Each structure stands twice: as C-alpha cells, then as structure tokens.
Amino acid sequence: MCGIVCAWGAQREEWAGHALDCLTHRGPDARALHQIDDLVFGFARLAINGCGAEGMQPLRQPGLTGVINGEVYNHLSLREEFNLTGLGGSDMAVVLPLFVRLGGGILDTLDGFFSGVIHDSAARQLFTLRDAMGKKPLFFVRAQGNFLLTSELKSAPKVEEFEEIPPGLSEIDMESGRITRRVAARPPAPPPAPRSLVSAMRRSIDKRTSCPDLTRFAVFVSGGLDSSIVAALVHEGPDSGRAHYYYFDDAESEDARFAAVLLADLGVPACRIHPVPIPTSAEIPELISQVVQATESRNPSIISNGIGTYVLARRARADGHKVALGGDGADEMFCGYFDPPHFGPDSTWEASRTRLMADLSRTELRRVDGAAMAHGIEIRCPFLDRDLRDLAQGFTETDFYGDGPVPIRKMVLRQAFAAHLPPKIAARPKQSFDRGTGIQRRVIACCKRAGDSEIAYLHKVWHGHFGGLLGHLASDPYFHAYPAFDMFIPTRGQRPAPPPEKIGKA
C-alpha cells in the first residue's frame, strides 16, 4: 500500500517530486524517486508485506519498470505455480514477471486490489493496471505539455484535464496522452457450484489477515449487519488474537449500543476493544474541511460518512495500526440499499445493483481510501473479494429480499450469518454509518449554523481547498456526484429510522 507517481514531459522531475511530496500520508515509511528513460517514477511506501528493502519500488526487470499500489493475496501460490524465484518477499514482486508471461491475462491471475503503471522501454509502451473493483485510485493528469499518473488528483501541480484510469489494462500514448483500454477488468465469473457463504467469507478474511508481517490489525465496527459479520468471523478465526476492535462510543449513538451488544456477545477481551468518542459539534467544521481535502469530494454522503472513517483511522493509526477491516461493499453486492419497488433511479434490482457496483470506485471506495489513507491506514474489505462476488452472482431476487409480503434487504446475509450474531444485530435494518453514529445530524447542524444547505456549505469548503487547482473543473461529476443517492440529499436527516427486519429460517 502506498502512493505512486509516474511523470513525463518537460517538467517531469518537478511534477513527480511535487506529487510525491503530496502523497507522504499514503506512504510515510519510505520514498523513492527515479528517472528511467524519459519518465520519472515515484513511490511513497506504507510497509505492510515484505517490510525489508526488497519491498521498495520502482520494480525493475530487464526492459520493464513499474510502480504498483495495493496487495496481491495469492503471491505465494503464484510464485510456486509459475516458478518465480529470487524475487524477495514483497507481494508486488510477482507483477512484472507475470506481466511478461501473461500480458493482460495478469488481471485474471492476481487476487487482490491494485493500481499501477508499467513501462516497456524497448517498445516505448506505457500500461496501467487497475483491479476490477477499482479499489485503489489512479488518475491521469495533463497540463502544459506535462503528463502525470498519480494516486491522488490533488497531488498534481496543475490540472488542465484529468481522467480516472479505468479498471483493467490500458495503454497510454505518451505523445498524445490518449488512453486505450486493452483488456477490460475481470467480469464476474459464472455462478460456481453452490457452497457456503460463511466459508467463502472466512476465506476472504483469511486472505486479508494472514500476512506474516501483519502482527496486529484493526476491525472497524458500527454494530450494523455487515461490519458485525466481519468482526464475528475475525473473532472466531485463527487471527483473532491480533485483532483490535474500534467503534464510536456515545450515549446517544444507536451504533454504539449495537456495537457494545456485539462485542459483549462475542466475548472480546476488554484490552482489545477501543471505544472512540464521536466528534463534538465544535470539532465538525474542521473535520468537514479535512475530509473534503482527503477525498477531493463535496458530496454530502461521502463527507459525513467519511468523517467517521477518518476519525476511526486516525485513532487506529495513533495506536500503531496500518491495516483495518471493514464491512464496506456488502450493501452494493447484496442489495442493502433499495427494495422493490423503490430502486431509486433504476427500474429493477439487477439494474440497481449493477449501477451501485459500477459506481463504487467513485463513491464508497473513494471515501474509504481517501479518509483512511490520509492517516496511512489501509482498509481491507472482505465483502469485495472476487470469489465472494462470483458467488453472489448466483443469488436471485428471493435470496436478496426474501419471498414474504415485505422485502427484507440482504436476506441471504441475515440467514447465512444468523448463528454467528446476536439476534438484535442479525435483525438490524440498514442504517447509514453517519446516521447511526449521529455524525450526519451534527454535519447538517453545522451547515445550518453557517446559514447554508449542505450542498452550498460543502461547495465553499471544496473551493477553499481546490479552487485554484481544480476550480475550472468544479462541475465535473467526480467532485460532487453519488448517482444512486443524490435525489435524497434534500431530505437527509428527516427520514425516521426503519423498524427491525424479521428474519425467516435459513
């Protein structure tokens, strides 16, 4: 996990150095800046796997140079399968040799999350890689004849145009800056033979926690269904002794009450439970500013939910963690937001689910990455495992919503994990992170005190940070849109809490 940079053009050294300076929070452990041919590669390192010198980048092998951000969970099995030797302990060391052998087929081979740049000096070709979910960000910036690939848009010295690098394998023409997608991201595989959702989730968590260099990790708990499933399976698993649980604690917080119920039911030792105070009203204005800056967004949902992520990550980092697990992605994959016949802007549950999944890199994953990496915390999302995604492809509307007269969202999760959770948690309805903690209410009150709507207030804060660099691009949807939920912004804070779900037998 890190921040990566690749620059070319007349001011490539200045641009790469500036961008890398702005990415220190993503990789506080080490940095490197190297000019190779006509490109300058930069790497800000967050050392988690392969913590020695062999984990430094850029990666090199004859004819190829690369910088890669992310984690490859199956690197050990790939070394054995492809007889890759002498590479050192870093998980990313397998990428270049596999790219030589497989080309675009590497996308089907790597199990993990990643974004990166690979330069073939002999062919003068520049490629980008990004995982199917788009979990790790990568942007392409053009200005004044200079070109920059970077983990964060705000790291660029100047922006005339920008693009978000698409998932999959793409090639960039180094003269024109034109991006051509060569291989699309790996689509969901055909539904596999029926197998246990619980066992698939256990395997997903094990991938994300079994690294020998990961001596401790955080689990962010809201008391909602999704994060509670993660917390419960971590506690039942072989790595439970390395897990520390973080939740917001406040007498008025619904999330706090449910999180306390969960952790007590699991029997987590008190020494590994870390209550975090919910931000006060006085702290909210500064936190809004910090999260707008971290996420580059002014969308109300991204910001108010991002504050919770930002504060938990700040505390976990202060306690010495670099990795946290969360329940993010379950609502998109298992139909937790809308129910028939209220599919928002979409007409069917399939269309709603497809759209939410397609938007993830610009919505929830953007919040998770920006708010947590501001403190050098990598949040790993077991629900977004590629095998779990393939398994979910086999579920039907009845699986997701039940067959009763009243739809029950995420029915398949509630039934599968009911035996692992307190009944109150298994039956808890969807409650957004910012509502359950009370942060949304505090954000709305802050905006009202300033005499503004949320949209107007956040627009001003965003311009305060980015007006000079990005003001001419302010209307770009990247900075303000959350397509599935923008229609609900005017009524934020007004909707009553839903009643508990009624769960049928598994």
Secondary structure, 3 states (H helix, E strand, C coil): CEEEEEEECCCHHHHHHHHHHHCHHHCECEEEEEEECCEEEEEEECCCCCCCHHHCCCEEECCEEEEEEEEECCHHHHHHHCCCCCCCCCHHHHHHHHHHHHHHHHHHHCCEEEEEEEEECCCCEEEEEECCCCCCCCEEEEECCEEEEECCHHHCCCCCEEEECCCEEEEECCCCCCEEEEEECCCCCCCCCCCCHHHHHHHHHHHHHCCCCCCCEEEECCCCHHHHHHHHHHHHCCCHHHEEEEEEECCCCHHHHHHHHHHHHHCCCHHHEEEEECCCCCCHHHHHHHHHHHHCCCCHHHHHHHHHHHHHHHHHHHCCCCEEECCCCHHHHCCCCCECCECCCCCCHHHHHHHHHHHHHHCHHHHHHHHHHCCCCEEECHHHCHHHHHHHCCCCHHHHHCCCCCCCCCHHHHHHHHHHCCHHHHCCCCCCHHHHHCHHHHHHHHHHHCCCCHHHHHHHHHHHHHHHHHHHHCCCHHHCCCCCCHHHHHHCCCCCCCCCCCCCCC
